Amino acid sequence: MKNGQVNTNKIVINKFVFVICLFLFVLIAGRVVYLGLSEKIDGVNIKTMAQNRNTRKETIVANRGTVFDSAGEILAQNVSSYTVIAYLDESRSKNQKTPQHVVDVEDTANKLSPILNMSVEDLTNLLTKKAYQVELGPGGRGITEIKKEEIDNLDLPGIDFIQDYKRYYPNGDFASYLIGYAKTDEEGNIIGEMGIEQEFNSELSGSNGYLEYQKDLMGYKIPNTPEVKIDPHNGNDIYLTIDSNIQLFVEQALIKLEAGGSFDWATITVADAKTGKILATGSKPSFDPNIKDITSYLNPLTSYEFEPGSTMKIYTYMTALEKGTYNGSDTFTSGKKVIEPDTINDWNKTGWGTITYDQGFALSSNTGIANMLETMIDKDDLYDYFKKLGFGKKTGISLPFEENGKIKFVYPIEIANAGFGQGITTTPIQHIQALSSIANNGTMLKPYIIDKIVDSDTGKIIFKGDKKELGKVASSSTTEYIKKLMYDVVHNDPAWATGTAYKIEGYDIIGKTGTAQVVDEDGKYSKTSNIRSFEGMFPKDDPQIMIYAAVKGGKESSSLPDAVTKIIEDTAKHLNIRATNSEVTKYNTYSMPSLLNRTVEIGNNKMNELGITPIIIGNGNKIVKQYPSKGTIIGNYDKVFLITNDTNLSLPDLKGYSSKEVENLCNLLNIKYNFSGTGYVSNYQEIVENNLRILNVELIEYYKKE
């Protein structure tokens, strides 16, 4: 009986266990089916989670746009850079035919030391660390392709490279405050931090793309699985209005100015008088954006506010001319002018006796200005006209940290001081803008620095800089009169003018000098430091070039006039703005006619009618080749070559030719050419090898005819 009861209990227990197991099985199976259908656990999609864990997303970095000058020469670009690493762990060489780690520490350190500019001791310390790999910094970070190849050629075991990109400035210290610089941040992004690089950082940066795909446990892409690829949009290319030739003239002048004596800073800007384009701008001290040896992060062109001094007399005189109260033959007593309780003195302390207001301009008389503000114009006239010319507010040029300057005066002494540029502050770019009104018969132009912005992926121009008129701020009669006064500053007898050091024979440059006192740390005018400046244009009757130059500190000398006149001479030559018999011949443009198969006489006469003397090659009677070709826009100072039907085509005297002119002529005559140097022809030699004419040419930066 007991055995029967035991068996019965076992059966009951077994059934109970079976039921429980069946229940659990059904529960688990149901859960599995549910999961298979719903793909969720606790609201989380496990399929998506699994895909995410197995999904790899790689960033495709957009290439930063390139900065060019107006002719398409590169000023800033991305280049490959490398970080040198050393593998130290011996396990890397296991089962390898050649060593994959650093084997000889001493030899490796000795060979890398001169290339990376690091001491053998520092390299040895890095190469003996207990690590799998190390970076050989700082000298091994951001090295160039050339240095990488140099290290590769050493064939050192265990030395490798990590490729990256960095910003490179091929000209080094060249328009540095204008271009600025960009550097790589902690996340590997190249970010603009000064100048154009900063102002147009978003346009230059573009937007990154990415590649998304399914990976296996080793991180490799799983075949036949979907992938998503979004291409990057590379940064836009920016073309500046800068002419690198003129920029070079400015840089060289600043270097020479710096060599002539110490000063706090100097800045020079050249602009196209007819459009407002900035053709060149530079300053000292400066820096190389590749190494960032920076002492100041502000661009003097837009960010330096300082008292301009007597260059403001241009605009005070224009105020009186515009009001109709100015009479240049009226006289005043120079020397000093009492404005209770203060006294205004002329810069020479004694004055020149009784002189006319026209003479007062050429002599830069402060007392003349003070008298004008009593008899011809008042405070409101002066304030309103300064504001009309753009002083006291930003020009809006596309550069960061532009300052407004300060135009504020209340009391009689402040008003008089403002009339000759003391007690107010301006920026160099404001003077360029105001000068443009004189160059364009009273119409003021907005200065600009961006020629165009181009989509680097498609080549489409997405922005085009252009001349922008800001309105008529003066009559033609006012600007003609002020040009005459500015001419006298430079061309009068030195005893009766302050700017004769800026005179260049054969060039009718006009301008105004300025000397401003500098406020020291105590808030008082310094007795030892000042700011010397010059602003002007050339040629007088139809100005093509505007220039502004200023130097703070240093000794009074001819160095600033030397810098300005050299820039003007070089720029005039470069742009074919020439002078003859002390008068400037206007630069006119024409469409080149077709002279092919015409007689030499007809071709010569046709070009003479345009004011051009062609260069005729050979003694034939018919023209068989010409340069430029039909329809090309040429100026009356461009060289026109006409090749005749002669078998003896000798070269003309090439001394003084530009490299481009030589290139054009040689291409026309099928002559191979070799240049040494840059600029203009100083010497040349023609040889013949294997019936091929070869011209070897020596070039110099500036050629002066004897």
FIROVO-174338 format. One line per 2 residues: for each residue x, y, z of C-alpha. Coordinates in pm, 1 decimal. Layout:
N
X/Y/Z  ...
//
This chain:
706
0.0/0.0/0.0  279.8/230.2/83.1
446.6/151.9/-246.3  130.1/238.1/-434.5
98.0/568.7/-254.8  460.1/655.1/-332.7
407.2/581.5/-698.7  97.2/793.5/-701.7
288.4/1085.8/-546.7  565.3/1052.1/-803.2
312.7/1060.4/-1082.5  154.6/1373.7/-938.8
494.8/1540.8/-897.6  601.7/1444.4/-1247.6
280.0/1582.0/-1391.0  328.8/1900.5/-1192.8
687.7/1938.3/-1314.1  575.9/1861.8/-1665.5
306.8/2125.2/-1649.6  553.0/2379.8/-1513.1
810.2/2294.0/-1782.1  542.3/2308.4/-2048.0
429.5/2643.7/-1915.3  785.2/2778.2/-1914.7
846.1/2641.4/-2262.7  530.2/2803.2/-2394.8
621.3/3125.9/-2215.2  973.2/3128.5/-2354.1
861.0/3024.1/-2699.8  595.6/3291.7/-2695.1
850.9/3547.0/-2586.5  1083.9/3440.5/-2864.7
802.6/3460.2/-3118.3  706.1/3801.2/-2978.2
1061.2/3923.1/-3000.0  1090.4/3789.3/-3349.0
779.7/3974.7/-3450.5  816.0/4294.3/-3249.0
1200.9/4327.7/-3245.6  1170.9/4507.2/-2908.7
1277.3/4445.4/-2550.0  1151.0/4686.4/-2288.1
1069.7/4929.6/-2565.0  1417.0/4902.0/-2720.2
1441.7/4781.8/-3079.8  1703.3/4507.7/-3053.2
1752.7/4489.5/-3428.1  1834.3/4857.3/-3441.6
2054.1/4822.5/-3135.5  2243.9/4536.5/-3295.6
2284.7/4730.0/-3616.4  2407.5/5031.8/-3426.6
2661.9/4823.4/-3240.7  2778.6/4683.4/-3572.3
2755.8/5011.2/-3766.8  3066.1/5213.2/-3836.4
3047.8/5577.9/-3938.1  3362.3/5731.5/-4084.8
3392.1/6104.6/-4142.2  3497.8/6214.9/-4489.1
3673.7/6542.2/-4419.1  3601.2/6836.3/-4649.0
3906.4/7003.7/-4795.1  3946.8/7365.0/-4682.9
3923.5/7611.1/-4969.5  4228.2/7781.5/-5117.8
4299.5/8154.1/-5099.0  4430.5/8307.4/-5423.3
4547.6/8650.2/-5533.6  4374.4/8827.6/-5822.6
4586.2/8642.2/-6080.0  4520.3/8296.5/-5934.4
4847.6/8257.5/-5744.6  4805.5/8053.7/-5425.6
4831.3/8247.2/-5098.6  4696.1/7981.4/-4859.1
4618.5/7613.1/-4911.1  4586.7/7274.9/-4742.5
4885.6/7043.3/-4774.2  4962.8/6698.8/-4638.7
5152.2/6693.0/-4312.2  5280.2/6403.4/-4107.1
5346.6/6306.5/-3747.9  5646.4/6078.4/-3697.7
5578.1/5778.9/-3472.9  5805.1/5502.0/-3347.7
5690.8/5146.6/-3270.7  5881.2/5021.1/-2966.2
5716.0/4685.6/-2886.9  5915.1/4385.0/-3009.7
5591.2/4189.1/-3062.3  5535.3/4385.5/-3383.5
5828.9/4205.0/-3540.4  5705.7/3854.5/-3452.9
5668.4/3635.0/-3761.9  5787.8/3924.2/-3981.7
6072.1/3901.1/-4232.2  6206.2/4245.2/-4138.8
6199.1/4429.7/-3803.8  5881.4/4630.6/-3746.0
5999.3/4803.2/-3429.0  6292.8/5027.4/-3336.7
6594.0/4799.5/-3312.0  6885.0/5039.6/-3269.4
6780.8/5332.8/-3049.0  7114.4/5513.0/-3070.8
7136.1/5495.2/-3450.5  6772.6/5601.4/-3490.3
6811.9/5900.6/-3257.7  7134.1/6016.2/-3424.4
6986.1/6001.9/-3774.7  6655.5/6171.2/-3687.4
6804.1/6446.5/-3471.2  6910.5/6690.4/-3749.8
6594.5/6633.1/-3953.1  6350.0/6684.9/-3666.0
6559.2/6956.2/-3501.3  6550.6/6762.9/-3173.7
6839.8/6665.2/-2951.0  6966.7/6308.3/-2952.6
6899.5/6297.9/-2578.7  6531.9/6392.5/-2617.3
6482.4/6139.1/-2895.1  6656.9/5868.2/-2693.5
6426.7/5934.5/-2398.2  6124.4/5891.8/-2624.3
6261.0/5580.3/-2794.9  6330.2/5402.2/-2464.4
5984.9/5450.0/-2313.1  5790.0/5143.5/-2200.6
5516.8/5185.8/-2458.3  5384.0/5018.9/-2770.2
5440.2/5332.7/-2976.6  5533.1/5698.5/-2923.3
5505.4/6024.9/-3115.4  5840.2/6192.1/-3178.5
5731.1/6541.8/-3080.8  5754.1/6826.5/-3095.6
5990.4/6818.9/-3394.3  5814.1/6523.3/-3552.8
5470.9/6683.5/-3558.6  5336.4/6851.2/-3873.2
5638.9/6774.9/-4090.9  5631.4/6833.3/-4465.4
5627.8/6583.6/-4750.4  5994.0/6666.0/-4815.9
6099.1/6581.8/-4460.2  5891.4/6264.3/-4470.2
6074.0/6151.3/-4782.7  6406.2/6235.5/-4619.6
6317.9/6012.9/-4322.8  6180.5/5738.7/-4550.5
6513.1/5726.9/-4731.3  6688.5/5642.6/-4403.0
6495.1/5312.5/-4395.4  6482.0/5305.6/-4015.2
6296.6/5004.1/-3866.7  5992.7/5091.5/-3656.9
5955.7/5448.0/-3784.9  5619.5/5531.4/-3938.4
5394.5/5829.0/-4011.6  5039.5/5942.1/-3943.6
4908.7/6153.8/-4231.3  4710.8/6468.6/-4166.1
4652.5/6806.0/-4328.5  4767.8/7150.1/-4229.8
4737.3/7502.8/-4362.3  5033.9/7620.2/-4565.7
5127.6/7969.2/-4680.0  5374.0/7938.6/-4971.0
5494.9/8300.9/-4953.5  5556.6/8303.6/-4578.6
5549.1/8656.8/-4439.8  5343.4/8811.2/-4720.6
5022.4/9009.9/-4662.0  5007.3/8817.8/-4336.4
4764.0/9041.4/-4149.3  4533.3/9039.4/-4448.8
4537.9/8663.3/-4513.1  4564.3/8575.7/-4144.3
4618.8/8215.0/-4046.4  4431.8/7894.8/-3960.1
4532.7/7618.4/-3722.7  4416.7/7267.4/-3636.2
4203.9/7233.4/-3322.2  4191.5/6937.2/-3082.0
3933.4/6758.8/-3298.5  4145.0/6789.3/-3611.5
3943.8/7069.9/-3771.4  4128.8/7356.5/-3939.0
3992.0/7682.8/-3798.7  4069.7/8035.2/-3921.1
4191.3/8265.5/-3645.4  4294.8/8587.7/-3820.6
4230.6/8787.0/-4135.2  4052.6/8636.7/-4433.5
4098.1/8290.6/-4282.2  3883.4/8398.9/-3986.4
3636.4/8627.6/-4162.1  3549.3/8360.0/-4420.1
3604.8/8053.0/-4204.0  3264.1/7898.2/-4278.3
3298.5/7955.2/-4654.7  3648.5/7807.7/-4656.7
3564.1/7512.3/-4428.3  3283.7/7355.0/-4627.7
3098.8/7061.7/-4467.4  3222.0/6709.8/-4394.4
3060.9/6399.1/-4540.4  3052.9/6045.5/-4402.7
3051.5/5675.5/-4491.8  2825.9/5446.7/-4285.1
2845.0/5066.4/-4315.0  2806.2/4737.1/-4124.2
3124.6/4598.5/-3969.4  3231.3/4260.9/-3833.3
3401.9/4194.9/-3499.6  3737.0/4289.8/-3651.6
3602.6/4621.8/-3772.0  3600.2/4530.5/-4142.2
3306.6/4599.1/-4373.4  3067.5/4306.2/-4407.0
3025.5/4221.1/-4776.6  2687.4/4268.4/-4944.9
2551.7/4488.0/-4666.9  2402.7/4830.7/-4732.1
2613.0/5144.3/-4692.9  2532.3/5512.7/-4684.1
2777.3/5762.9/-4831.7  2735.9/6138.9/-4810.6
3006.8/6321.5/-5004.3  3169.0/6622.1/-4838.4
3116.3/6970.4/-4975.7  3465.9/7108.2/-4999.8
3530.5/7463.2/-4888.4  3493.3/7747.3/-5135.9
3797.4/7910.3/-5293.6  3847.0/8280.2/-5228.5
4016.6/8513.3/-5475.2  4143.3/8839.4/-5329.1
4187.3/9169.0/-5513.2  4554.4/9162.2/-5413.9
4807.8/9196.3/-5696.3  5105.5/8993.2/-5573.6
5350.4/9206.2/-5770.7  5234.4/9524.1/-5598.1
5217.5/9337.8/-5267.2  5582.9/9244.8/-5319.0
5668.6/9611.2/-5378.6  5499.8/9699.8/-5047.7
5669.2/9417.2/-4857.3  6012.5/9514.7/-4991.6
5955.9/9881.2/-4906.6  5853.8/9789.3/-4552.2
6161.6/9570.1/-4508.7  6383.0/9856.8/-4622.4
6192.7/10097.6/-4398.4  6245.5/9865.0/-4103.3
6615.6/9834.6/-4180.6  6646.9/10214.4/-4179.4
6566.7/10248.6/-3810.2  6346.9/10125.2/-3528.9
5980.8/10221.2/-3498.6  5672.3/10091.0/-3319.6
5482.7/10001.1/-3634.3  5440.5/10092.5/-4000.1
5158.4/10027.4/-4245.6  5120.4/10086.8/-4620.9
4818.0/10023.3/-4843.8  4778.7/10063.5/-5221.2
4433.9/10073.0/-5382.4  4282.4/10101.8/-5728.8
4146.0/10456.6/-5741.3  3879.4/10371.4/-5999.7
3724.1/10067.1/-5832.2  3817.0/10067.0/-5463.2
4007.3/9737.7/-5493.5  4280.1/9690.1/-5236.6
4583.1/9601.3/-5449.3  4831.3/9557.4/-5164.7
4853.3/9609.5/-4791.0  5129.7/9533.5/-4546.7
5271.2/9630.3/-4212.2  5566.2/9589.3/-3980.0
5614.9/9414.9/-3748.1  5461.2/9120.8/-3926.5
5473.9/8741.4/-3900.7  5506.3/8418.6/-4094.4
5169.9/8237.4/-4070.5  5348.8/7904.7/-4109.1
5525.4/7952.8/-3774.6  5294.7/8216.1/-3620.2
5564.2/8437.5/-3470.9  5302.5/8699.0/-3384.9
5348.6/9002.0/-3160.9  5013.8/9170.3/-3235.0
4690.0/9011.0/-3350.2  4538.2/9331.0/-3492.1
4553.6/9438.5/-3856.3  4667.7/9803.8/-3871.8
4461.1/9861.4/-4187.0  4130.6/9821.3/-4006.0
4197.5/9782.2/-3634.7  4442.9/10060.9/-3551.4
4266.5/10379.3/-3443.3  4501.1/10675.1/-3412.1
4506.5/11051.3/-3445.1  4573.0/11108.9/-3816.9
4730.7/11452.6/-3799.0  4752.4/11690.9/-4092.0
4623.5/11452.3/-4358.2  4279.0/11551.7/-4224.3
4341.5/11904.5/-4353.7  4243.4/11768.3/-4695.7
3890.9/11710.8/-4570.1  3869.7/12030.2/-4364.7
3951.9/12229.5/-4679.1  3694.7/12025.0/-4872.2
3436.0/12119.5/-4608.4  3493.1/12490.4/-4677.3
3500.1/12436.3/-5054.3  3171.3/12247.4/-5043.2
3011.1/12517.7/-4827.4  3118.3/12779.1/-5081.0
3299.4/12997.3/-4828.1  3657.2/12916.8/-4925.6
3876.9/13174.7/-5095.7  4231.5/13049.0/-5136.4
4376.3/13394.9/-5189.7  4249.1/13522.6/-4854.4
4528.4/13566.4/-4600.4  4589.8/13500.6/-4232.7
4875.0/13552.7/-3989.8  5057.2/13225.5/-3930.1
5269.0/13120.1/-3633.3  5021.1/13099.3/-3349.2
4651.5/13137.0/-3282.0  4506.4/13195.1/-2934.6
4185.6/13008.4/-2850.6  4138.8/13092.5/-2484.0
4276.6/12951.8/-2267.7  4486.0/12756.8/-2520.5
4723.2/12847.7/-2800.6  4761.9/12667.5/-3132.1
5107.8/12679.9/-3289.3  5226.5/12594.4/-3635.6
5454.7/12293.0/-3652.6  5767.1/12510.0/-3699.6
5662.3/12725.5/-3398.2  5723.9/13053.2/-3587.0
5501.3/13033.6/-3893.6  5565.0/13209.6/-4225.2
5419.4/13551.7/-4161.9  5105.4/13651.9/-4349.6
5022.3/13385.8/-4607.7  4724.4/13276.2/-4817.8
4509.0/12977.9/-4726.6  4632.3/12797.2/-5039.2
4987.5/12845.7/-4914.2  4874.0/12734.5/-4569.9
4767.9/12398.2/-4713.9  5103.7/12336.3/-4884.1
5285.5/12440.7/-4565.0  5046.3/12237.9/-4345.2
4961.0/12533.0/-4124.6  4761.7/12453.2/-3809.5
4678.8/12819.3/-3755.5  4528.9/12833.9/-4102.8
4284.0/12560.9/-4000.9  4202.2/12740.7/-3675.6
4127.0/13060.4/-3867.9  3912.4/12872.9/-4121.6
3702.6/12735.5/-3836.4  3634.0/13090.6/-3723.6
3565.0/13252.9/-4059.6  3458.7/12988.6/-4314.1
3306.6/12683.9/-4142.5  3177.7/12589.5/-3799.5
3169.3/12283.0/-3578.4  2856.5/12134.3/-3738.4
2993.5/12182.3/-4090.3  3312.1/11997.7/-3999.1
3140.6/11717.9/-3806.8  2879.0/11655.5/-4074.2
3133.7/11648.3/-4355.8  3374.2/11417.9/-4172.1
3080.6/11183.6/-4115.6  2972.7/11213.9/-4479.3
3318.6/11095.0/-4582.6  3284.0/10787.7/-4360.3
3501.3/10884.8/-4066.7  3370.6/10763.2/-3731.6
3212.9/10445.6/-3870.9  3326.2/10117.7/-4022.8
3375.3/10093.3/-4397.5  3238.2/9738.7/-4394.1
3538.2/9586.6/-4569.5  3544.3/9207.6/-4534.3
3801.1/9185.8/-4255.1  3754.3/9108.8/-3884.7
3777.3/9354.3/-3596.4  3733.2/9673.7/-3796.6
3717.4/9977.0/-3569.9  3498.5/10286.6/-3603.6
3742.6/10555.8/-3504.7  3614.5/10849.1/-3300.5
3489.1/11179.5/-3438.3  3388.1/11388.0/-3139.4
3458.9/11751.3/-3055.7  3267.8/12009.3/-2852.6
3480.9/12296.4/-2730.1  3651.8/12552.8/-2958.4
4000.5/12410.9/-2899.8  3872.2/12057.4/-2972.8
3710.4/12177.1/-3295.0  4030.5/12344.8/-3412.7
4237.3/12039.0/-3320.9  3997.6/11812.5/-3511.3
4043.4/12030.7/-3819.2  4409.7/11933.5/-3835.4
4364.4/11574.8/-3718.8  4426.4/11585.3/-3344.5
4183.0/11473.3/-3075.7  3998.4/11246.9/-3320.8
4090.1/10897.0/-3437.5  4061.0/10729.0/-3775.0
4176.5/10407.2/-3942.5  4389.3/10372.3/-4258.3
4105.8/10208.1/-4451.4  3883.5/10511.2/-4382.1
4144.0/10734.3/-4547.0  4153.5/10509.2/-4854.8
3774.2/10538.5/-4877.7  3774.0/10917.3/-4835.6
4054.6/10959.4/-5091.3  3846.5/10776.8/-5351.7
3605.1/11070.8/-5360.7  3886.4/11298.1/-5481.3
3995.3/11045.6/-5743.5  3642.8/11011.3/-5884.1
3516.7/11369.0/-5912.7  3338.3/11357.3/-5578.3
3191.0/11005.6/-5592.0  3314.9/10797.3/-5299.9
3382.4/10423.9/-5344.8  3364.5/10145.8/-5090.7
3701.5/9969.4/-5056.8  3688.4/9593.4/-5106.3
3923.7/9298.7/-5083.5  3725.8/9000.4/-5223.6
3743.3/8960.5/-5600.4  3529.3/8646.4/-5612.2
3430.0/8332.8/-5422.2  3422.3/8010.2/-5623.1
3263.9/7673.4/-5543.6  3570.6/7449.6/-5552.0
3363.0/7143.6/-5646.3  3182.4/7294.6/-5945.6
3390.2/7598.7/-6039.4  3078.5/7815.6/-6019.7
3127.3/8175.8/-5906.7  2896.3/8223.8/-5607.8
3002.9/8579.0/-5523.5  3165.3/8851.9/-5730.6
3316.8/9160.8/-5573.3  3263.4/9479.5/-5767.0
3293.1/9854.6/-5756.2  3036.8/10009.7/-5522.5
2961.9/10380.7/-5527.1  2868.7/10528.6/-5189.8
2726.8/10848.4/-5332.5  2837.2/11192.8/-5438.3
3012.2/11362.7/-5145.3  3176.5/11653.3/-5328.2
3140.3/11852.0/-5647.5  3384.0/11816.1/-5935.7
3499.6/12172.9/-5878.2  3585.8/12087.9/-5516.1
3786.4/11779.7/-5609.7  3970.3/11961.2/-5889.3
4067.3/12238.9/-5649.7  4178.9/11999.3/-5377.1
4389.8/11805.8/-5630.7  4562.2/12131.6/-5720.9
4636.2/12197.0/-5351.8  4766.9/11840.2/-5307.3
4985.2/11886.2/-5615.6  5144.9/12194.5/-5458.8
5227.9/11997.3/-5141.3  5456.4/11772.4/-5347.0
5573.8/11997.0/-5631.9  5617.9/12344.7/-5480.1
5951.1/12491.8/-5378.5  6068.9/12294.5/-5070.7
6067.3/12616.1/-4867.4  5693.1/12645.1/-4930.2
5572.2/12284.4/-4907.6  5597.5/11987.1/-4671.4
5577.7/11699.8/-4921.1  5854.4/11764.1/-5173.1
6037.2/11450.6/-5057.0  5758.1/11257.2/-5231.3
5824.2/11419.7/-5568.1  5930.3/11185.4/-5848.8
6058.5/11331.9/-6174.5  5816.9/11252.4/-6453.2
5532.0/11161.1/-6217.9  5271.5/11412.8/-6105.5
5195.4/11244.1/-5775.5  4972.4/11447.4/-5545.0
4921.7/11407.6/-5171.8  4930.0/11540.1/-4818.8
5172.6/11478.0/-4535.5  5075.0/11435.7/-4173.9
5246.6/11435.1/-3835.7  5035.2/11356.3/-3530.4
5127.0/11360.0/-3166.7  5079.6/11034.7/-2976.2
4903.6/11007.3/-2641.6  5128.3/10830.5/-2388.6
5034.3/10606.9/-2096.0  4967.4/10910.6/-1875.1
4706.2/11044.4/-2116.0  4931.9/11327.5/-2230.1
5085.3/11393.7/-2570.8  5430.1/11239.3/-2594.8
5723.1/11470.4/-2660.6  5930.0/11190.9/-2814.0
5690.0/10989.3/-3030.1  5461.0/11076.3/-3319.5
5288.2/10924.5/-3620.1  5412.1/11035.3/-3962.1
5186.7/10968.9/-4258.3  5124.7/11036.4/-4625.2
4817.8/10985.0/-4837.9  4803.1/11056.5/-5205.3
4733.7/10940.1/-5557.4  4876.0/10929.1/-5906.7
4845.2/11061.8/-6175.4  4692.0/11397.9/-6084.4
4434.7/11453.1/-6358.1  4299.0/11098.3/-6374.6
4418.7/10910.8/-6062.1  4465.9/10535.6/-6101.6
4651.8/10454.7/-5779.2  4583.6/10560.9/-5420.5
4830.8/10507.3/-5138.8  4823.3/10551.0/-4762.8
5133.4/10508.3/-4546.0  5195.0/10569.5/-4175.9
5478.1/10507.5/-3930.0  5457.0/10534.5/-3553.1
5774.8/10624.6/-3366.4  6126.6/10627.1/-3501.0
6329.5/10921.8/-3618.0  6234.0/11181.3/-3876.6
6406.5/11076.4/-4196.1  6359.6/11026.1/-4566.8
6272.3/10660.4/-4513.3  5892.6/10695.8/-4546.1
5910.9/10909.5/-4864.2  6164.2/10663.2/-5006.3
5927.0/10374.3/-4938.3  5624.8/10549.0/-5089.3
5800.8/10677.6/-5402.3  5959.1/10337.8/-5472.7
5619.6/10169.5/-5446.5  5461.7/10426.0/-5679.1
5739.5/10393.5/-5937.7  5725.3/10014.5/-5935.6
5346.0/10004.6/-5939.6  5323.4/10256.5/-6223.7
5566.2/10046.8/-6427.8  5383.0/9724.7/-6345.7
5044.1/9870.1/-6443.6  5185.1/10054.0/-6745.7
5101.8/10398.8/-6611.1  5391.3/10597.7/-6753.3
5511.4/10956.3/-6754.1  5682.2/11164.0/-7023.1
5835.8/11509.5/-6980.9  5700.1/11533.3/-6628.3
5348.0/11475.3/-6752.1  5165.0/11145.4/-6727.3
5021.7/10997.7/-7042.7  4676.9/10855.5/-6988.1
4648.8/10478.7/-7012.2  4389.6/10402.4/-7279.8
4262.1/10062.6/-7389.5  4170.9/9932.8/-7736.4
4063.9/9615.6/-7909.9  4354.9/9468.4/-8106.4
4275.7/9466.0/-8481.1  4370.4/9185.6/-8719.1
4680.9/9283.4/-8917.3  4757.8/8944.9/-9072.3
4848.0/8958.3/-9443.0  4850.8/9338.9/-9429.4
5157.1/9529.1/-9543.0  5395.8/9639.6/-9272.2
5323.9/10002.3/-9360.9  4948.0/9961.7/-9313.6
4995.7/9766.8/-8989.0  5236.4/10023.5/-8850.0
5005.5/10313.1/-8937.5  4704.7/10135.2/-8787.8
4882.4/10088.2/-8454.3  5015.2/10445.1/-8456.2
4656.6/10568.7/-8484.6  4591.8/10394.6/-8152.6
4894.0/10562.0/-7996.1  5095.6/10239.7/-8004.0
5434.5/10190.0/-8165.9  5452.3/9822.8/-8267.7
5771.4/9618.8/-8249.7  5833.0/9489.0/-8601.3
6041.4/9172.2/-8629.8  6221.2/9118.3/-8960.6
6252.9/9328.4/-9275.8  5972.3/9172.3/-9479.9
5690.2/9371.9/-9636.7  5397.0/9164.0/-9510.2
5274.8/9073.3/-9159.4  5245.6/8695.9/-9108.7
5206.5/8677.5/-8728.7  5093.3/8915.9/-8460.0
5069.2/8941.5/-8083.3  4823.7/9002.2/-7927.7
4561.9/8828.1/-8139.4  4256.8/8997.5/-8286.1
4004.3/9119.2/-8026.7  4244.0/9120.8/-7731.5
4204.8/9430.0/-7512.4  4535.1/9619.1/-7511.2
4663.2/9942.0/-7361.6  4870.2/10210.6/-7525.4
5174.4/10089.3/-7328.3  5135.3/9719.1/-7406.2
5393.3/9570.4/-7640.1  5257.0/9469.8/-7980.8
5473.3/9233.8/-8188.7  5435.5/9212.8/-8568.5
5628.9/8932.3/-8742.2  5712.2/8987.1/-9109.4
5768.6/8745.5/-9397.6  6146.6/8758.2/-9356.1
6379.6/8462.9/-9305.6  6601.8/8654.3/-9062.9
6390.0/8729.9/-8756.3  6635.0/8890.4/-8514.0
6531.8/8980.6/-8162.3  6498.8/9345.7/-8056.2
6680.3/9477.6/-7748.5  6503.2/9293.2/-7466.9
6651.8/9478.5/-7169.6  6373.4/9610.0/-6948.0
6116.5/9366.0/-7090.5  5902.9/9183.4/-6835.8
5926.4/8805.0/-6824.0  5574.1/8783.4/-6967.7
5666.3/9002.8/-7264.7  5969.5/8783.6/-7338.9
5753.1/8474.4/-7310.4  5498.3/8614.3/-7557.6
5765.3/8705.3/-7813.3  5950.0/8373.5/-7784.0
5628.9/8175.8/-7829.7  5557.4/8379.5/-8142.1
5904.5/8303.6/-8284.7  5925.5/7940.6/-8163.7
6222.8/8021.8/-7941.8  6283.2/7814.8/-7629.1
6352.8/8033.2/-7325.3  6506.9/7984.9/-6981.1
6460.0/8237.1/-6699.3  6677.9/8291.5/-6395.2
6533.9/8525.7/-6132.8  6204.2/8714.7/-6150.3
6089.2/9050.4/-6281.9  6250.4/9230.8/-6576.7
6529.2/9148.7/-6821.6  6872.5/9269.0/-6713.6
7075.1/9049.2/-6949.1  7017.7/8776.7/-7206.8
7198.2/8550.8/-7452.5  7066.4/8364.6/-7756.1
7223.4/8035.0/-7865.2  7136.7/7772.8/-8127.6
7143.8/7400.2/-8050.7  7031.3/7138.4/-8302.8
6869.6/7410.1/-8515.5  6667.0/7524.3/-8213.6
6692.4/7884.7/-8095.5  6735.3/7908.0/-7717.9
6721.6/8228.8/-7515.1  6878.1/8239.6/-7168.3
6742.9/8535.4/-6973.0  6853.4/8694.6/-6645.4
6573.0/8875.5/-6461.8  6582.1/9129.3/-6181.1
6296.6/9264.5/-5970.3  6332.6/9621.4/-6094.4
6502.3/9746.4/-6410.0  6603.3/10108.8/-6448.2
6716.8/10231.4/-6788.5  7054.5/10398.1/-6792.3
//
